[in-house]
Amino acid sequence: MKINEIRDMKTEELHAELDRLRRHLFDLRSQRVTEKLEDPSQLHKTQKDIARVFTVLNERGEKDIEQKQYHMESAGTAAKATR
């Protein structure tokens, strides 16, 4: 993902993208452990994308990014539980 694409996203979209990238990184690490990872360079690329998202969020003056991520995750879990 290019930095220009990330900068064009809204802040809410960036938080969602960060969540998606973190889940993808977790999946890649799981595949690496089970030796089913076909392209090991995906790990590094995903880490770089996460760093780019953090950079743009910091440029926009976002504070407590980790807290917002945690709040979004718990809100999503609560919404799923009530269904």
PyMOL commands that set and color helices and strands:
alter all, ss='L'
color gray80, all
select helices_A, chain A and resi 3-7+11-33+41-59+65-82
alter helices_A, ss='H'
color red, helices_A
deselect
rebuild
show_as cartoon
